[in-house]
Every structure is written in structure tokens, then in C-alpha cells.
Amino acid sequence: MKEESFGKFQEKLELITRKWWFLVLFILIGTITPPIVTKGFAPSEAGEIISHILQNSLIRFCSPLYPVFKIVPIVLVFTLFLFGNRVSRIFSFYGGITYLLFAFLQGIAITDKYGFGMVTGNFILMMLVAIFWFWEVFLGKNDFSPQKPPLTRYWVIPLAFLAFWYPVNLESMEPDFNLTYLFINPAGLAFCTMTPVYLSILILIIQRLISQHFELQAFSE
């Protein structure tokens, strides 16, 4: 009975998350939710505060961890394509952990100007994505068994690689194609650079996800 109830809950959850208004809700949360700071501010300063928090977020204190969060995803991606579903839950768990870290390390800052500050919309969205990844750990529905995606789908790989590499000199903010950045910069702990990596992997298996979607629609009808 518990498994049957869980299955029904999962079906309802998937149907809800595929509704157009669910995406609109996500966008609204990220765009209209005001930031939180311990020092008062006028509503007109919201944009400046968000920029200030992002530029001074906690991630700048985590430089000793940069190599760890560059090497681990490289190893995970290779093992995922080598061993498929045997490591899929480990991959999903790592996804959940990184989105939790994105929320705290990029969504929060402590500065003299505003005190404690949080980009609330970003924090909420990243936490929700983390929850979905952890839900996938429990569910294990993504199928990473060996398959041959059409060649037209491989365009995502160079873009994901470029995002993960992030060939930019962080001091001058100018392009710098130093290969050591594959292992030492903060891209592995950043939402904007790791999300293309996760999305590219899901795009490569999207045909099976689409098949599951139509199976779910047929069942609900």
C-alpha cells in the first residue's frame, strides 16, 4: 500500500512540475522575491544589493575547496558513462549537495555595508533544485544505461566543457585559456557554470525521459 501511495504521489508531482505555470512560478520566485539584509534598505536599492551580495558571496572564502569540486565532477561524469545506473544515485546525490552549496555559498554574503545578506529568490530556487536531485536519489528514475544519442544532441558537450573550464582570469575578468582552470577555479562551486554540465548530461538521455513523459500522460488519461 505504501509503494502504491508513493507511486501515485510521484505521478502527481511529475504532472505538476510539467505544467506551464510551474515554470512561470519558478521565474517569478527568482525575479520578484526581494533580497534580505540585516541593515535597512529602500526597495529601489534591491538591484544594487543583489549585485553586492553576489560579488561578495561566501564562495570567495572557499578557494581551498575549488580543486575538490573540479576533480570530483570529472571523475563522476566518467564513471557515470562507464558504469551507468550503478553510479546514478551517487551522481544525483552529488548534484543535490552542489545545489545546496550553490544556495549558501552564492546566495549569502556578510559585508560591512549591508551586514548579513541573502539573494532570497536565488536561494529558494537552488534549494528546490537540490530537493529534486535528492528526490531522484530516492527514486532512481533517470536511466543512464548505455545508449547512443543522435549526433545532433552532442552540441551540448563543448558548451558544458567551456562552462566547466571557465577560461577567465578572475582578477582582470578577461579571457584566459589556461588549462589549469579545469582544476583550480571556482566553477565547480558555481550555479551558472555547473548547471550547463548537469543539463548537458540530462539532454543526452532526454529521449528516455520523453518516453517516460508520454507513458505518464497516457496513464493519467
Secondary structure, 3 states (H helix, E strand, C coil): CHHHHHHHHHHHHHHHHCCHHHHHHHHHHHHHCCCEECCCCCHHHHHHHHHHHHHCEHHHHCHHHCCHHHHHHHHHHHHHHHHHHHCHHHHHHHHHHHHHHHHHHHHEEEECCCEEEECHHHHHHHHHHHHHHHHHHHHCCCCCCCCCCCHHHCCHHHHHHHHHHCCEECCCCEECCCCCHHHHCHHHHCHHHHHHHHHHHHHHCHHHHHHHHHHHHHHHC
